[in-house]
Amino acid sequence: MHPWHDVTPGEQLPEQFQAIVEIPQGSSVKYELDKETGLLRLDRMLYSAVYYPSNYGFIPQTLAEDDDPLDVLVLCKEPVDPLTILNARAIGLMTMIDAGAKDHKVLAVATDDPEYNWCTEAGELPAHRLNMVRRFFQDYKMLEGKAVEVDEIQPAAAARPVIEDALNEYSKKRRKGFQYHKG
């Protein structure tokens, strides 16, 4: 079973979905889905003295503008093991410009976590929590000599069309039989 291709994104899209965790909250290790095998590959140790402020992963059966599955940050009270499937609800959208290209990050909460499942909009969270998320993405590549721009976090309504577009793009490519191979 391949986590990107064989796990359903859910039935209440685009508001709620299943997410696959790649990187647990609190980690300084950057794992990346190996598109060919479906396993996790060690991408790098973060160069900066920072850690992921939430569980980080992707929404299955999506294809974002960067030709990867759509990124999702899932807030919950505990780190979640890599390759865990969890139920999430979009509460916002953060867009980065990385190497000149848009890189959307859906901000979500774990719907099975009572500490966060009440939240429906990013603006309901403490401002400091949102500032930590943005600051992480502003800083985490700095010591690599790479600059990124991070837009303000937008409301849940901004995430929905991004999720729908990524689902539609994946479906179009899947119907054409796309596969990722090393090359």
C-alpha positions as a Markdown table, in Angstrom:
| # | Residue | x | y | z |
|---|---|---|---|---|
| 1 | Met | 0.0 | 0.0 | 0.0 |
| 2 | His | 1.3 | 3.4 | -1.0 |
| 3 | Pro | 0.3 | 6.2 | 1.4 |
| 4 | Trp | 0.0 | 8.9 | -1.3 |
| 5 | His | -2.0 | 6.8 | -3.8 |
| 6 | Asp | -3.9 | 4.2 | -1.8 |
| 7 | Val | -5.1 | 6.0 | 1.3 |
| 8 | Thr | -8.4 | 7.9 | 0.7 |
| 9 | Pro | -8.4 | 11.6 | 1.5 |
| 10 | Gly | -11.8 | 11.3 | 3.2 |
| 11 | Glu | -15.4 | 11.8 | 2.6 |
| 12 | Gln | -16.0 | 15.4 | 4.0 |
| 13 | Leu | -13.7 | 17.2 | 1.6 |
| 14 | Pro | -12.4 | 19.9 | 1.5 |
| 15 | Glu | -13.3 | 20.9 | 5.1 |
| 16 | Gln | -12.2 | 17.6 | 6.7 |
| 17 | Phe | -9.7 | 15.0 | 5.4 |
| 18 | Gln | -7.3 | 12.3 | 6.4 |
| 19 | Ala | -3.7 | 13.4 | 6.7 |
| 20 | Ile | -0.5 | 11.3 | 6.6 |
| 21 | Val | 2.2 | 12.4 | 9.0 |
| 22 | Glu | 5.7 | 12.6 | 7.7 |
| 23 | Ile | 7.4 | 14.6 | 10.5 |
| 24 | Pro | 6.3 | 14.6 | 14.2 |
| 25 | Gln | 5.8 | 17.8 | 16.1 |
| 26 | Gly | 9.1 | 18.8 | 17.9 |
| 27 | Ser | 11.4 | 17.1 | 15.4 |
| 28 | Ser | 14.4 | 18.6 | 13.7 |
| 29 | Val | 14.6 | 15.8 | 11.2 |
| 30 | Lys | 13.2 | 16.5 | 7.7 |
| 31 | Tyr | 11.6 | 13.3 | 6.3 |
| 32 | Glu | 10.1 | 13.3 | 2.8 |
| 33 | Leu | 7.8 | 10.8 | 1.2 |
| 34 | Asp | 9.7 | 8.7 | -1.3 |
| 35 | Lys | 7.3 | 9.0 | -4.2 |
| 36 | Glu | 8.3 | 5.7 | -5.8 |
| 37 | Thr | 8.2 | 3.4 | -2.8 |
| 38 | Gly | 5.9 | 5.2 | -0.4 |
| 39 | Leu | 8.4 | 4.9 | 2.4 |
| 40 | Leu | 9.9 | 7.9 | 4.2 |
| 41 | Arg | 13.3 | 9.1 | 3.2 |
| 42 | Leu | 15.6 | 11.1 | 5.4 |
| 43 | Asp | 15.9 | 14.4 | 3.5 |
| 44 | Arg | 18.2 | 16.2 | 6.0 |
| 45 | Met | 18.7 | 17.3 | 9.5 |
| 46 | Leu | 17.5 | 20.9 | 9.8 |
| 47 | Tyr | 20.5 | 23.3 | 9.7 |
| 48 | Ser | 18.9 | 25.8 | 12.1 |
| 49 | Ala | 18.2 | 25.3 | 15.8 |
| 50 | Val | 14.5 | 24.9 | 15.2 |
| 51 | Tyr | 11.9 | 22.2 | 15.4 |
| 52 | Tyr | 8.6 | 21.5 | 13.6 |
| 53 | Pro | 5.9 | 23.4 | 15.6 |
| 54 | Ser | 3.2 | 20.9 | 14.6 |
| 55 | Asn | 2.8 | 17.5 | 13.0 |
| 56 | Tyr | 3.7 | 17.9 | 9.3 |
| 57 | Gly | 2.6 | 15.8 | 6.4 |
| 58 | Phe | 0.3 | 15.7 | 3.4 |
| 59 | Ile | -3.2 | 15.0 | 2.2 |
| 60 | Pro | -3.3 | 11.7 | 0.2 |
| 61 | Gln | -4.4 | 11.7 | -3.4 |
| 62 | Thr | -3.5 | 15.4 | -3.9 |
| 63 | Leu | -1.0 | 17.1 | -6.2 |
| 64 | Ala | 0.2 | 20.6 | -5.3 |
| 65 | Glu | 1.8 | 23.2 | -7.6 |
| 66 | Asp | 5.3 | 21.9 | -6.6 |
| 67 | Asp | 4.4 | 18.4 | -7.9 |
| 68 | Asp | 4.3 | 17.0 | -4.4 |
| 69 | Pro | 1.3 | 16.0 | -2.3 |
| 70 | Leu | -0.4 | 19.0 | -0.7 |
| 71 | Asp | 1.4 | 19.9 | 2.6 |
| 72 | Val | -0.6 | 20.0 | 5.8 |
| 73 | Leu | 0.4 | 21.1 | 9.3 |
| 74 | Val | -1.8 | 19.4 | 11.9 |
| 75 | Leu | -2.0 | 20.9 | 15.3 |
| 76 | Cys | -2.6 | 18.6 | 18.2 |
| 77 | Lys | -1.2 | 18.3 | 21.7 |
| 78 | Glu | 1.2 | 15.4 | 21.0 |
| 79 | Pro | 3.7 | 14.4 | 18.4 |
| 80 | Val | 2.3 | 11.8 | 16.1 |
| 81 | Asp | 4.5 | 9.0 | 14.6 |
| 82 | Pro | 5.5 | 9.2 | 11.0 |
| 83 | Leu | 3.1 | 7.4 | 8.5 |
| 84 | Thr | 0.2 | 7.7 | 10.9 |
| 85 | Ile | -3.2 | 8.5 | 9.3 |
| 86 | Leu | -5.1 | 11.1 | 11.3 |
| 87 | Asn | -8.4 | 12.9 | 10.8 |
| 88 | Ala | -8.0 | 16.6 | 10.4 |
| 89 | Arg | -10.0 | 19.8 | 9.7 |
| 90 | Ala | -8.6 | 22.7 | 7.7 |
| 91 | Ile | -8.6 | 25.9 | 9.8 |
| 92 | Gly | -6.4 | 28.1 | 7.6 |
| 93 | Leu | -3.8 | 28.4 | 4.8 |
| 94 | Met | -0.2 | 29.6 | 4.8 |
| 95 | Thr | 1.5 | 30.2 | 1.5 |
| 96 | Met | 5.3 | 30.3 | 1.2 |
| 97 | Ile | 7.4 | 31.4 | -1.7 |
| 98 | Asp | 10.2 | 29.0 | -1.8 |
| 99 | Ala | 12.8 | 29.2 | -4.7 |
| 100 | Gly | 10.4 | 31.5 | -6.5 |
| 101 | Ala | 7.4 | 29.1 | -6.4 |
| 102 | Lys | 4.3 | 29.0 | -4.3 |
| 103 | Asp | 4.2 | 26.3 | -1.7 |
| 104 | His | 0.9 | 26.1 | 0.1 |
| 105 | Lys | 0.6 | 24.7 | 3.6 |
| 106 | Val | -2.9 | 23.8 | 4.9 |
| 107 | Leu | -3.2 | 24.6 | 8.6 |
| 108 | Ala | -5.4 | 22.0 | 10.3 |
| 109 | Val | -6.3 | 20.6 | 13.7 |
| 110 | Ala | -6.6 | 16.9 | 14.6 |
| 111 | Thr | -10.4 | 16.3 | 15.0 |
| 112 | Asp | -9.7 | 13.4 | 17.4 |
| 113 | Asp | -7.8 | 15.6 | 19.8 |
| 114 | Pro | -10.1 | 17.4 | 22.4 |
| 115 | Glu | -7.5 | 20.1 | 23.0 |
| 116 | Tyr | -7.9 | 21.3 | 19.4 |
| 117 | Asn | -11.0 | 19.8 | 17.8 |
| 118 | Trp | -13.2 | 22.7 | 18.8 |
| 119 | Cys | -11.2 | 25.1 | 16.5 |
| 120 | Thr | -12.7 | 25.9 | 13.1 |
| 121 | Glu | -10.6 | 29.0 | 12.2 |
| 122 | Ala | -6.9 | 29.7 | 12.7 |
| 123 | Gly | -7.8 | 33.1 | 14.2 |
| 124 | Glu | -9.4 | 31.3 | 17.1 |
| 125 | Leu | -6.0 | 30.1 | 18.2 |
| 126 | Pro | -3.6 | 32.1 | 20.4 |
| 127 | Ala | -1.7 | 34.6 | 18.2 |
| 128 | His | 1.6 | 33.3 | 19.6 |
| 129 | Arg | 0.9 | 29.8 | 18.3 |
| 130 | Leu | 0.3 | 31.1 | 14.8 |
| 131 | Asn | 3.4 | 33.3 | 15.0 |
| 132 | Met | 5.5 | 30.3 | 16.0 |
| 133 | Val | 4.3 | 28.4 | 12.9 |
| 134 | Arg | 5.1 | 31.3 | 10.5 |
| 135 | Arg | 8.4 | 32.0 | 12.2 |
| 136 | Phe | 9.5 | 28.4 | 11.8 |
| 137 | Phe | 9.0 | 28.5 | 8.1 |
| 138 | Gln | 10.7 | 31.9 | 7.8 |
| 139 | Asp | 13.8 | 30.6 | 9.7 |
| 140 | Tyr | 14.2 | 26.9 | 9.0 |
| 141 | Lys | 16.2 | 27.3 | 5.8 |
| 142 | Met | 18.2 | 30.4 | 6.8 |
| 143 | Leu | 21.4 | 28.6 | 7.7 |
| 144 | Glu | 21.3 | 26.7 | 4.4 |
| 145 | Gly | 21.6 | 30.1 | 2.7 |
| 146 | Lys | 18.0 | 29.9 | 1.3 |
| 147 | Ala | 15.4 | 32.6 | 1.8 |
| 148 | Val | 11.7 | 32.0 | 1.8 |
| 149 | Glu | 8.8 | 34.4 | 2.1 |
| 150 | Val | 5.8 | 33.4 | 4.3 |
| 151 | Asp | 2.5 | 35.1 | 3.8 |
| 152 | Glu | 0.1 | 35.8 | 6.7 |
| 153 | Ile | -2.1 | 32.9 | 7.7 |
| 154 | Gln | -5.4 | 33.0 | 5.9 |
| 155 | Pro | -8.8 | 31.7 | 7.1 |
| 156 | Ala | -10.2 | 28.2 | 6.5 |
| 157 | Ala | -12.1 | 29.4 | 3.4 |
| 158 | Ala | -8.8 | 30.1 | 1.6 |
| 159 | Ala | -7.7 | 26.5 | 2.2 |
| 160 | Arg | -10.7 | 24.9 | 0.6 |
| 161 | Pro | -10.1 | 25.8 | -3.0 |
| 162 | Val | -6.4 | 24.9 | -2.7 |
| 163 | Ile | -7.4 | 21.5 | -1.4 |
| 164 | Glu | -10.0 | 21.0 | -4.2 |
| 165 | Asp | -7.5 | 22.1 | -6.8 |
| 166 | Ala | -4.9 | 19.6 | -5.5 |
| 167 | Leu | -7.5 | 16.8 | -5.4 |
| 168 | Asn | -8.5 | 17.6 | -9.0 |
| 169 | Glu | -4.9 | 17.9 | -10.2 |
| 170 | Tyr | -4.1 | 14.5 | -8.7 |
| 171 | Ser | -7.2 | 12.9 | -10.3 |
| 172 | Lys | -6.4 | 14.3 | -13.7 |
| 173 | Lys | -2.8 | 13.0 | -13.5 |
| 174 | Arg | -3.9 | 9.7 | -12.1 |
| 175 | Arg | -6.4 | 9.1 | -15.0 |
| 176 | Lys | -3.5 | 9.7 | -17.3 |
| 177 | Gly | -1.5 | 7.0 | -15.4 |
| 178 | Phe | 1.2 | 9.2 | -14.0 |
| 179 | Gln | 3.9 | 7.5 | -11.9 |
| 180 | Tyr | 6.9 | 8.9 | -10.2 |
| 181 | His | 10.2 | 7.2 | -10.9 |
| 182 | Lys | 13.7 | 8.0 | -10.0 |
| 183 | Gly | 15.4 | 9.6 | -12.9 |
